[in-house]
Amino acid sequence: MKFRKPGGVDKVEQQMTPMIDIVFQLLTFFVMSFKIGVQEGDFNVKMPLAGAGVAVVQELPPVKIRLVANKDGTLAGMRMGERPLASFGELNKEIIALVGGNAAMAENVEVELDCDYGLHYDNVVRAISAVSGYIDPQTNSVVKLVEKIKFAPPHAP
């Protein structure tokens, strides 16, 4: 047992070795647990060719497609703009007529799907399939029509 001297102050020293050990343990832990994640998203960046002039891109308003549902969730009707459409095949033909096989036009056209809240999801997928492309029966290859598809905010039931 150590007695203090009257009027004397014992000097308290901090031990640096345990603090350095803890810092190195934390550093090792964070280095070993660090995971490099794959970059999210697929960015299709198309750079202009060398020496190409500046192309003026015409901004087109989005093509609005409205899908209306019955009370039970089945498809009641479909409109492209103000024109009523009878089927998804007719929608596909309208998009083909709009794009016309022009790749530059296909890149600039944007489709906005406005679907009723209670519509069955398979109808939405069929609409996306009708506007995004089709399989050419002669060459058996995929022909892309519209790549930019967005959804209007859902309407409350």
C-alpha positions as CSV (number, residue, x, y, z in Angstrom):
1,M,0.0,0.0,0.0
2,K,1.3,3.4,-1.0
3,F,0.8,6.4,1.2
4,R,0.6,9.8,-0.2
5,K,2.8,12.4,1.1
6,P,1.2,15.4,2.6
7,G,1.2,18.3,0.2
8,G,2.6,16.2,-2.6
9,V,0.8,15.6,-5.8
10,D,1.2,12.3,-7.5
11,K,1.6,12.6,-11.3
12,V,-0.9,10.6,-13.3
13,E,0.3,9.4,-16.7
14,Q,-1.9,8.1,-19.5
15,Q,-0.7,4.9,-21.0
16,M,-0.3,5.3,-24.8
17,T,0.3,1.7,-25.7
18,P,-3.3,0.5,-25.1
19,M,-4.7,3.5,-27.0
20,I,-2.5,2.8,-30.0
21,D,-3.5,-0.9,-29.9
22,I,-7.2,0.1,-29.9
23,V,-6.7,2.5,-32.9
24,F,-4.9,-0.2,-34.9
25,Q,-7.6,-2.8,-34.1
26,L,-10.3,-0.4,-35.3
27,L,-8.3,0.4,-38.4
28,T,-7.9,-3.3,-39.1
29,F,-11.6,-3.9,-38.5
30,F,-12.7,-1.2,-40.9
31,V,-10.2,-2.2,-43.6
32,M,-11.2,-5.8,-43.4
33,S,-14.9,-5.1,-43.4
34,F,-14.8,-2.6,-46.3
35,K,-16.7,-3.9,-49.4
36,I,-16.3,-2.2,-52.7
37,G,-19.9,-2.2,-54.1
38,V,-20.7,-2.5,-57.7
39,Q,-21.8,0.8,-59.2
40,E,-25.6,1.0,-59.2
41,G,-27.5,1.7,-62.4
42,D,-26.6,1.3,-66.0
43,F,-25.7,4.5,-67.6
44,N,-26.0,4.5,-71.3
45,V,-23.8,7.4,-72.1
46,K,-23.4,8.0,-75.9
47,M,-20.5,10.2,-76.7
48,P,-20.4,12.0,-80.0
49,L,-17.9,10.8,-82.6
50,A,-14.7,12.8,-83.1
51,G,-15.2,15.7,-85.5
52,A,-18.9,15.4,-85.6
53,G,-20.9,18.6,-85.5
54,V,-23.2,19.6,-82.7
55,A,-26.5,18.0,-83.3
56,V,-29.6,19.8,-82.2
57,V,-31.9,17.4,-80.4
58,Q,-35.5,18.3,-80.6
59,E,-37.3,17.8,-77.3
60,L,-40.6,16.1,-77.9
61,P,-43.4,16.1,-75.3
62,P,-44.0,12.7,-73.8
63,V,-46.6,10.5,-75.5
64,K,-49.4,10.0,-72.9
65,I,-51.0,6.6,-72.7
66,R,-53.9,6.2,-70.3
67,L,-55.0,2.8,-69.0
68,V,-58.4,2.7,-67.3
69,A,-59.5,-0.1,-65.0
70,N,-62.8,-1.7,-64.2
71,K,-63.8,-2.1,-60.5
72,D,-62.4,-5.7,-60.6
73,G,-59.0,-4.5,-61.9
74,T,-59.4,-5.6,-65.6
75,L,-58.7,-3.3,-68.4
76,A,-61.7,-1.1,-69.3
77,G,-60.1,1.1,-71.9
78,M,-56.9,2.6,-73.3
79,R,-56.2,6.0,-74.9
80,M,-53.1,7.3,-76.6
81,G,-53.5,11.1,-76.2
82,E,-57.2,11.6,-77.0
83,R,-57.5,8.6,-79.4
84,P,-59.1,5.5,-77.9
85,L,-57.3,2.2,-78.7
86,A,-58.9,-1.2,-78.7
87,S,-55.9,-3.5,-78.0
88,F,-52.2,-3.6,-77.2
89,G,-51.5,-4.6,-80.8
90,E,-53.1,-1.4,-81.9
91,L,-51.0,0.5,-79.4
92,N,-47.9,-1.2,-80.8
93,K,-48.9,-0.2,-84.4
94,E,-49.4,3.4,-83.3
95,I,-46.0,3.5,-81.7
96,I,-44.4,2.0,-84.8
97,A,-46.1,4.6,-86.9
98,L,-44.9,7.4,-84.5
99,V,-41.3,6.2,-84.4
100,G,-41.2,4.9,-88.0
101,G,-38.0,2.8,-87.7
102,N,-36.0,6.0,-87.1
103,A,-33.3,5.2,-84.4
104,A,-32.8,8.9,-83.6
105,M,-36.5,9.4,-83.2
106,A,-36.7,6.3,-80.9
107,E,-34.1,7.7,-78.6
108,N,-36.0,11.1,-78.2
109,V,-39.5,9.8,-77.8
110,E,-40.7,9.4,-74.2
111,V,-43.9,7.5,-73.2
112,E,-45.8,8.4,-70.0
113,L,-48.1,5.6,-68.7
114,D,-51.0,6.8,-66.6
115,C,-52.6,3.8,-65.1
116,D,-55.5,3.5,-62.7
117,Y,-54.6,2.5,-59.1
118,G,-56.5,-0.8,-59.2
119,L,-55.4,-2.0,-62.6
120,H,-53.9,-5.5,-62.7
121,Y,-50.1,-5.4,-63.2
122,D,-50.1,-7.7,-66.2
123,N,-51.9,-5.0,-68.2
124,V,-49.2,-2.5,-67.3
125,V,-46.5,-5.0,-68.4
126,R,-48.3,-5.6,-71.7
127,A,-48.4,-1.8,-72.3
128,I,-44.7,-1.5,-71.6
129,S,-44.0,-4.4,-74.0
130,A,-46.2,-2.8,-76.7
131,V,-44.3,0.5,-76.6
132,S,-40.8,-0.8,-76.0
133,G,-40.4,-2.9,-79.1
134,Y,-41.3,-6.0,-81.0
135,I,-39.7,-9.1,-82.6
136,D,-39.3,-8.8,-86.4
137,P,-40.7,-12.1,-87.9
138,Q,-38.4,-12.1,-90.9
139,T,-35.1,-11.6,-89.1
140,N,-36.2,-12.9,-85.7
141,S,-34.5,-10.0,-84.1
142,V,-35.7,-7.5,-81.5
143,V,-36.6,-4.0,-82.9
144,K,-36.5,-1.3,-80.2
145,L,-39.1,1.4,-80.3
146,V,-39.1,3.5,-77.2
147,E,-36.5,3.3,-74.4
148,K,-37.7,6.1,-72.2
149,I,-40.8,5.1,-70.3
150,K,-42.1,6.8,-67.2
151,F,-45.1,6.5,-65.0
152,A,-47.5,9.2,-64.0
153,P,-48.2,9.4,-60.2
154,P,-50.9,6.9,-59.2
155,H,-54.5,8.1,-58.7
156,A,-55.9,7.3,-55.3
157,P,-58.8,4.8,-55.4
